[in-house]
Amino acid sequence: MKIRPLHDRVVVRREEEEQTTAGGIVLPGSAKEKPNKGEIVAVGSGRVLDNGDIRPLDVKIGDIIVFGKYAGSDTIDVDGEELVILSESDIKAVVE
């Protein structure tokens, strides 16, 4: 199944969660925080402005992004993979 986000939304595959901390402590599944970094797998056509024009997104497929800690509450399961749908405004930075 394919997914195509609408307007200014992007679909992101979260980075794998770390199993240990920097100090070497192994974290159980319930103690781990969801990562706030991921790869964009699909993008919408762009934001529709008040005058009807479409402003393209600043990100593209394949970009590694950082997003807000509480952003991405919309998760979906596509072909057994958990993906997150974000608005472009939820993206904080692009990792280069």
N, CA, C and O atoms as a GROMACS GRO file, in nm:
protein
  384
    1MET      N    1   0.085  -0.117   0.000
    1MET     CA    2   0.000   0.000   0.000
    1MET      C    3   0.090   0.124   0.000
    1MET      O    4   0.191   0.128   0.069
    2LYS      N    5   0.052   0.221  -0.077
    2LYS     CA    6   0.123   0.349  -0.079
    2LYS      C    7   0.040   0.453  -0.008
    2LYS      O    8  -0.082   0.440   0.005
    3ILE      N    9   0.107   0.557   0.038
    3ILE     CA   10   0.037   0.666   0.106
    3ILE      C   11   0.088   0.798   0.050
    3ILE      O   12   0.208   0.816   0.029
    4ARG      N   13  -0.005   0.890   0.027
    4ARG     CA   14   0.029   1.022  -0.025
    4ARG      C   15  -0.032   1.126   0.068
    4ARG      O   16  -0.154   1.138   0.076
    5PRO      N   17   0.052   1.201   0.140
    5PRO     CA   18  -0.002   1.302   0.231
    5PRO      C   19  -0.058   1.420   0.152
    5PRO      O   20  -0.016   1.447   0.040
    6LEU      N   21  -0.152   1.489   0.212
    6LEU     CA   22  -0.215   1.604   0.149
    6LEU      C   23  -0.150   1.734   0.194
    6LEU      O   24  -0.101   1.745   0.306
    7HIS      N   25  -0.151   1.831   0.105
    7HIS     CA   26  -0.110   1.970   0.130
    7HIS      C   27   0.028   1.980   0.194
    7HIS      O   28   0.126   1.939   0.133
    8ASP      N   29   0.038   2.034   0.316
    8ASP     CA   30   0.168   2.060   0.377
    8ASP      C   31   0.208   1.953   0.477
    8ASP      O   32   0.279   1.981   0.574
    9ARG      N   33   0.165   1.832   0.454
    9ARG     CA   34   0.198   1.722   0.546
    9ARG      C   35   0.308   1.635   0.487
    9ARG      O   36   0.327   1.629   0.365
   10VAL      N   37   0.382   1.568   0.575
   10VAL     CA   38   0.487   1.474   0.534
   10VAL      C   39   0.469   1.344   0.613
   10VAL      O   40   0.415   1.343   0.724
   11VAL      N   41   0.514   1.234   0.554
   11VAL     CA   42   0.513   1.104   0.620
   11VAL      C   43   0.657   1.071   0.655
   11VAL      O   44   0.746   1.080   0.571
   12VAL      N   45   0.680   1.033   0.782
   12VAL     CA   46   0.815   1.013   0.834
   12VAL      C   47   0.829   0.873   0.894
   12VAL      O   48   0.740   0.824   0.962
   13ARG      N   49   0.944   0.811   0.865
   13ARG     CA   50   0.981   0.685   0.930
   13ARG      C   51   1.075   0.723   1.044
   13ARG      O   52   1.184   0.774   1.020
   14ARG      N   53   1.031   0.698   1.168
   14ARG     CA   54   1.113   0.732   1.284
   14ARG      C   55   1.243   0.653   1.284
   14ARG      O   56   1.249   0.541   1.234
   15GLU      N   57   1.347   0.713   1.342
   15GLU     CA   58   1.474   0.643   1.364
   15GLU      C   59   1.450   0.532   1.464
   15GLU      O   60   1.358   0.538   1.546
   16GLU      N   61   1.533   0.429   1.458
   16GLU     CA   62   1.522   0.320   1.554
   16GLU      C   63   1.551   0.373   1.695
   16GLU      O   64   1.637   0.459   1.714
   17GLU      N   65   1.479   0.319   1.791
   17GLU     CA   66   1.499   0.361   1.929
   17GLU      C   67   1.628   0.301   1.983
   17GLU      O   68   1.661   0.186   1.955
   18GLU      N   69   1.700   0.380   2.062
   18GLU     CA   70   1.824   0.330   2.120
   18GLU      C   71   1.793   0.232   2.232
   18GLU      O   72   1.699   0.252   2.309
   19GLN      N   73   1.873   0.128   2.241
   19GLN     CA   74   1.855   0.026   2.343
   19GLN      C   75   1.932   0.057   2.470
   19GLN      O   76   1.894   0.013   2.579
   20THR      N   77   2.043   0.134   2.459
   20THR     CA   78   2.123   0.167   2.575
   20THR      C   79   2.149   0.318   2.579
   20THR      O   80   2.146   0.385   2.476
   21THR      N   81   2.175   0.369   2.697
   21THR     CA   82   2.209   0.510   2.712
   21THR      C   83   2.357   0.529   2.683
   21THR      O   84   2.430   0.432   2.662
   22ALA      N   85   2.401   0.653   2.682
   22ALA     CA   86   2.543   0.682   2.658
   22ALA      C   87   2.630   0.621   2.767
   22ALA      O   88   2.746   0.588   2.742
   23GLY      N   89   2.577   0.607   2.886
   23GLY     CA   90   2.652   0.548   2.997
   23GLY      C   91   2.650   0.396   2.998
   23GLY      O   92   2.712   0.335   3.085
   24GLY      N   93   2.580   0.334   2.902
   24GLY     CA   94   2.578   0.189   2.892
   24GLY      C   95   2.461   0.122   2.963
   24GLY      O   96   2.459  -0.001   2.974
   25ILE      N   97   2.365   0.199   3.011
   25ILE     CA   98   2.250   0.142   3.081
   25ILE      C   99   2.148   0.093   2.976
   25ILE      O  100   2.110   0.168   2.886
   26VAL      N  101   2.106  -0.032   2.989
   26VAL     CA  102   2.009  -0.090   2.897
   26VAL      C  103   1.869  -0.047   2.941
   26VAL      O  104   1.832  -0.063   3.057
   27LEU      N  105   1.793   0.008   2.847
   27LEU     CA  106   1.659   0.056   2.878
   27LEU      C  107   1.552  -0.045   2.838
   27LEU      O  108   1.557  -0.099   2.727
   28PRO      N  109   1.457  -0.072   2.926
   28PRO     CA  110   1.344  -0.157   2.885
   28PRO      C  111   1.254  -0.080   2.790
   28PRO      O  112   1.262   0.043   2.783
   29GLY      N  113   1.168  -0.149   2.717
   29GLY     CA  114   1.081  -0.087   2.618
   29GLY      C  115   0.994   0.024   2.673
   29GLY      O  116   0.970   0.122   2.604
   30SER      N  117   0.946   0.010   2.795
   30SER     CA  118   0.855   0.111   2.851
   30SER      C  119   0.928   0.238   2.893
   30SER      O  120   0.865   0.343   2.907
   31ALA      N  121   1.059   0.232   2.913
   31ALA     CA  122   1.134   0.349   2.960
   31ALA      C  123   1.189   0.431   2.845
   31ALA      O  124   1.236   0.543   2.865
   32LYS      N  125   1.183   0.377   2.726
   32LYS     CA  126   1.242   0.448   2.612
   32LYS      C  127   1.150   0.558   2.563
   32LYS      O  128   1.027   0.543   2.560
   33GLU      N  129   1.210   0.669   2.526
   33GLU     CA  130   1.133   0.776   2.462
   33GLU      C  131   1.132   0.752   2.312
   33GLU      O  132   1.228   0.698   2.256
   34LYS      N  133   1.024   0.792   2.248
   34LYS     CA  134   1.019   0.781   2.103
   34LYS      C  135   1.118   0.881   2.045
   34LYS      O  136   1.124   0.995   2.090
   35PRO      N  137   1.196   0.840   1.946
   35PRO     CA  138   1.291   0.933   1.887
   35PRO      C  139   1.221   1.047   1.814
   35PRO      O  140   1.113   1.029   1.758
   36ASN      N  141   1.284   1.164   1.816
   36ASN     CA  142   1.226   1.281   1.749
   36ASN      C  143   1.302   1.312   1.620
   36ASN      O  144   1.310   1.427   1.578
   37LYS      N  145   1.356   1.208   1.561
   37LYS     CA  146   1.433   1.220   1.438
   37LYS      C  147   1.386   1.111   1.343
   37LYS      O  148   1.353   1.000   1.386
   38GLY      N  149   1.382   1.142   1.213
   38GLY     CA  150   1.340   1.041   1.118
   38GLY      C  151   1.364   1.082   0.974
   38GLY      O  152   1.411   1.193   0.946
   39GLU      N  153   1.332   0.989   0.882
   39GLU     CA  154   1.351   1.011   0.739
   39GLU      C  155   1.216   1.031   0.672
   39GLU      O  156   1.121   0.958   0.699
   40ILE      N  157   1.208   1.131   0.586
   40ILE     CA  158   1.084   1.159   0.514
   40ILE      C  159   1.068   1.057   0.402
   40ILE      O  160   1.159   1.037   0.321
   41VAL      N  161   0.951   0.992   0.398
   41VAL     CA  162   0.924   0.892   0.294
   41VAL      C  163   0.820   0.939   0.193
   41VAL      O  164   0.809   0.880   0.086
   42ALA      N  165   0.745   1.044   0.225
   42ALA     CA  166   0.646   1.100   0.132
   42ALA      C  167   0.617   1.244   0.171
   42ALA      O  168   0.618   1.278   0.290
   43VAL      N  169   0.589   1.329   0.071
   43VAL     CA  170   0.556   1.469   0.097
   43VAL      C  171   0.430   1.507   0.021
   43VAL      O  172   0.401   1.451  -0.085
   44GLY      N  173   0.357   1.603   0.076
   44GLY     CA  174   0.239   1.656   0.009
   44GLY      C  175   0.277   1.756  -0.099
   44GLY      O  176   0.395   1.783  -0.121
   45SER      N  177   0.176   1.810  -0.164
   45SER     CA  178   0.200   1.902  -0.276
   45SER      C  179   0.242   2.042  -0.230
   45SER      O  180   0.307   2.114  -0.306
   46GLY      N  181   0.208   2.081  -0.108
   46GLY     CA  182   0.247   2.212  -0.056
   46GLY      C  183   0.131   2.281   0.013
   46GLY      O  184   0.016   2.239   0.003
   47ARG      N  185   0.164   2.389   0.082
   47ARG     CA  186   0.063   2.466   0.155
   47ARG      C  187  -0.018   2.550   0.058
   47ARG      O  188   0.037   2.618  -0.029
   48VAL      N  189  -0.151   2.545   0.074
   48VAL     CA  190  -0.240   2.628  -0.008
   48VAL      C  191  -0.253   2.764   0.060
   48VAL      O  192  -0.300   2.773   0.173
   49LEU      N  193  -0.212   2.868  -0.010
   49LEU     CA  194  -0.217   3.004   0.044
   49LEU      C  195  -0.358   3.062   0.029
   49LEU      O  196  -0.441   3.005  -0.041
   50ASP      N  197  -0.383   3.173   0.095
   50ASP     CA  198  -0.514   3.237   0.092
   50ASP      C  199  -0.559   3.274  -0.048
   50ASP      O  200  -0.678   3.273  -0.078
   51ASN      N  201  -0.464   3.309  -0.135
   51ASN     CA  202  -0.500   3.349  -0.271
   51ASN      C  203  -0.515   3.229  -0.366
   51ASN      O  204  -0.540   3.247  -0.485
   52GLY      N  205  -0.499   3.107  -0.313
   52GLY     CA  206  -0.515   2.986  -0.393
   52GLY      C  207  -0.386   2.930  -0.449
   52GLY      O  208  -0.384   2.819  -0.500
   53ASP      N  209  -0.276   3.006  -0.439
   53ASP     CA  210  -0.147   2.956  -0.486
   53ASP      C  211  -0.098   2.845  -0.393
   53ASP      O  212  -0.140   2.836  -0.277
   54ILE      N  213  -0.010   2.761  -0.446
   54ILE     CA  214   0.048   2.654  -0.365
   54ILE      C  215   0.196   2.683  -0.344
   54ILE      O  216   0.272   2.701  -0.440
   55ARG      N  217   0.237   2.688  -0.216
   55ARG     CA  218   0.378   2.708  -0.181
   55ARG      C  219   0.440   2.571  -0.156
   55ARG      O  220   0.398   2.500  -0.065
   56PRO      N  221   0.540   2.531  -0.238
   56PRO     CA  222   0.600   2.399  -0.219
   56PRO      C  223   0.669   2.387  -0.084
   56PRO      O  224   0.707   2.487  -0.023
   57LEU      N  225   0.685   2.264  -0.037
   57LEU     CA  226   0.749   2.238   0.091
   57LEU      C  227   0.900   2.259   0.081
   57LEU      O  228   0.958   2.248  -0.027
   58ASP      N  229   0.963   2.290   0.194
   58ASP     CA  230   1.108   2.310   0.201
   58ASP      C  231   1.183   2.178   0.216
   58ASP      O  232   1.305   2.177   0.208
   59VAL      N  233   1.112   2.068   0.239
   59VAL     CA  234   1.175   1.938   0.258
   59VAL      C  235   1.139   1.847   0.141
   59VAL      O  236   1.045   1.873   0.066
   60LYS      N  237   1.217   1.739   0.127
   60LYS     CA  238   1.192   1.645   0.018
   60LYS      C  239   1.209   1.502   0.070
   60LYS      O  240   1.257   1.481   0.181
   61ILE      N  241   1.168   1.406  -0.010
   61ILE     CA  242   1.182   1.266   0.026
   61ILE      C  243   1.330   1.235   0.046
   61ILE      O  244   1.414   1.275  -0.034
   62GLY      N  245   1.360   1.162   0.154
   62GLY     CA  246   1.497   1.125   0.184
   62GLY      C  247   1.564   1.214   0.286
   62GLY      O  248   1.667   1.176   0.343
   63ASP      N  249   1.509   1.334   0.312
   63ASP     CA  250   1.567   1.423   0.412
   63ASP      C  251   1.554   1.360   0.551
   63ASP      O  252   1.453   1.298   0.584
   64ILE      N  253   1.659   1.378   0.632
   64ILE     CA  254   1.655   1.338   0.773
   64ILE      C  255   1.616   1.464   0.850
   64ILE      O  256   1.681   1.567   0.838
   65ILE      N  257   1.509   1.453   0.928
   65ILE     CA  258   1.457   1.571   0.998
   65ILE      C  259   1.452   1.549   1.149
   65ILE      O  260   1.455   1.436   1.198
   66VAL      N  261   1.445   1.661   1.219
   66VAL     CA  262   1.421   1.662   1.363
   66VAL      C  263   1.287   1.730   1.383
   66VAL      O  264   1.263   1.838   1.328
   67PHE      N  265   1.200   1.669   1.462
   67PHE     CA  266   1.069   1.727   1.486
   67PHE      C  267   1.041   1.735   1.634
   67PHE      O  268   1.114   1.677   1.715
   68GLY      N  269   0.937   1.808   1.670
   68GLY     CA  270   0.905   1.832   1.810
   68GLY      C  271   0.878   1.704   1.887
   68GLY      O  272   0.831   1.605   1.831
   69LYS      N  273   0.906   1.707   2.015
   69LYS     CA  274   0.891   1.590   2.103
   69LYS      C  275   0.748   1.537   2.103
   69LYS      O  276   0.727   1.416   2.104
   70TYR      N  277   0.651   1.626   2.101
   70TYR     CA  278   0.512   1.583   2.108
   70TYR      C  279   0.442   1.588   1.973
   70TYR      O  280   0.322   1.567   1.964
   71ALA      N  281   0.517   1.618   1.867
   71ALA     CA  282   0.461   1.618   1.732
   71ALA      C  283   0.447   1.474   1.684
   71ALA      O  284   0.513   1.384   1.736
   72GLY      N  285   0.363   1.454   1.589
   72GLY     CA  286   0.351   1.321   1.531
   72GLY      C  287   0.264   1.226   1.609
   72GLY      O  288   0.296   1.108   1.621
   73SER      N  289   0.155   1.276   1.662
   73SER     CA  290   0.064   1.188   1.734
   73SER      C  291  -0.017   1.102   1.636
   73SER      O  292  -0.082   1.006   1.676
   74ASP      N  293  -0.014   1.139   1.507
   74ASP     CA  294  -0.084   1.062   1.405
   74ASP      C  295   0.009   0.956   1.349
   74ASP      O  296   0.088   0.984   1.259
   75THR      N  297   0.000   0.834   1.402
   75THR     CA  298   0.082   0.725   1.351
   75THR      C  299  -0.008   0.628   1.276
   75THR      O  300  -0.123   0.606   1.313
   76ILE      N  301   0.048   0.571   1.170
   76ILE     CA  302  -0.027   0.474   1.090
   76ILE      C  303   0.062   0.354   1.064
   76ILE      O  304   0.185   0.363   1.072
   77ASP      N  305   0.000   0.242   1.032
   77ASP     CA  306   0.072   0.120   1.000
   77ASP      C  307   0.055   0.094   0.851
   77ASP      O  308  -0.056   0.070   0.803
   78VAL      N  309   0.167   0.099   0.776
   78VAL     CA  310   0.165   0.074   0.633
   78VAL      C  311   0.258  -0.043   0.605
   78VAL      O  312   0.379  -0.032   0.625
   79ASP      N  313   0.202  -0.153   0.559
   79ASP     CA  314   0.279  -0.273   0.527
   79ASP      C  315   0.366  -0.317   0.644
   79ASP      O  316   0.481  -0.355   0.624
   80GLY      N  317   0.312  -0.313   0.765
   80GLY     CA  318   0.384  -0.357   0.883
   80GLY      C  319   0.485  -0.259   0.938
   80GLY      O  320   0.559  -0.292   1.030
   81GLU      N  321   0.489  -0.140   0.882
   81GLU     CA  322   0.585  -0.038   0.927
   81GLU      C  323   0.506   0.079   0.986
   81GLU      O  324   0.410   0.128   0.927
   82GLU      N  325   0.549   0.123   1.105
   82GLU     CA  326   0.482   0.235   1.170
   82GLU      C  327   0.538   0.366   1.117
   82GLU      O  328   0.658   0.392   1.128
   83LEU      N  329   0.452   0.449   1.060
   83LEU     CA  330   0.491   0.578   1.005
   83LEU      C  331   0.418   0.690   1.077
   83LEU      O  332   0.312   0.669   1.136
   84VAL      N  333   0.475   0.809   1.073
   84VAL     CA  334   0.420   0.925   1.142
   84VAL      C  335   0.382   1.030   1.038
   84VAL      O  336   0.458   1.055   0.944
   85ILE      N  337   0.266   1.091   1.054
   85ILE     CA  338   0.224   1.200   0.966
   85ILE      C  339   0.241   1.330   1.043
   85ILE      O  340   0.185   1.349   1.151
   86LEU      N  341   0.320   1.422   0.984
   86LEU     CA  342   0.349   1.551   1.047
   86LEU      C  343   0.309   1.664   0.954
   86LEU      O  344   0.306   1.648   0.832
   87SER      N  345   0.278   1.777   1.012
   87SER     CA  346   0.263   1.899   0.935
   87SER      C  347   0.403   1.959   0.918
   87SER      O  348   0.489   1.939   1.004
   88GLU      N  349   0.425   2.032   0.809
   88GLU     CA  350   0.557   2.091   0.788
   88GLU      C  351   0.595   2.182   0.904
   88GLU      O  352   0.713   2.194   0.936
   89SER      N  353   0.499   2.246   0.967
   89SER     CA  354   0.529   2.336   1.079
   89SER      C  355   0.580   2.262   1.203
   89SER      O  356   0.637   2.325   1.292
   90ASP      N  357   0.560   2.129   1.210
   90ASP     CA  358   0.611   2.050   1.322
   90ASP      C  359   0.759   2.017   1.306
   90ASP      O  360   0.822   1.972   1.402
   91ILE      N  361   0.815   2.037   1.187
   91ILE     CA  362   0.954   2.005   1.161
   91ILE      C  363   1.042   2.119   1.215
   91ILE      O  364   1.020   2.236   1.182
   92LYS      N  365   1.140   2.084   1.296
   92LYS     CA  366   1.228   2.183   1.358
   92LYS      C  367   1.354   2.207   1.274
   92LYS      O  368   1.402   2.321   1.267
   93ALA      N  369   1.409   2.102   1.211
   93ALA     CA  370   1.535   2.117   1.138
   93ALA      C  371   1.553   2.000   1.041
   93ALA      O  372   1.492   1.895   1.055
   94VAL      N  373   1.641   2.024   0.942
   94VAL     CA  374   1.684   1.920   0.849
   94VAL      C  375   1.830   1.891   0.880
   94VAL      O  376   1.912   1.982   0.887
   95VAL      N  377   1.863   1.763   0.899
   95VAL     CA  378   2.001   1.723   0.930
   95VAL      C  379   2.076   1.711   0.798
   95VAL      O  380   2.031   1.640   0.707
   96GLU      N  381   2.189   1.780   0.786
   96GLU     CA  382   2.269   1.775   0.661
   96GLU      C  383   2.401   1.708   0.684
   96GLU      O  384   2.480   1.696   0.590
   0.00000   0.00000   0.00000
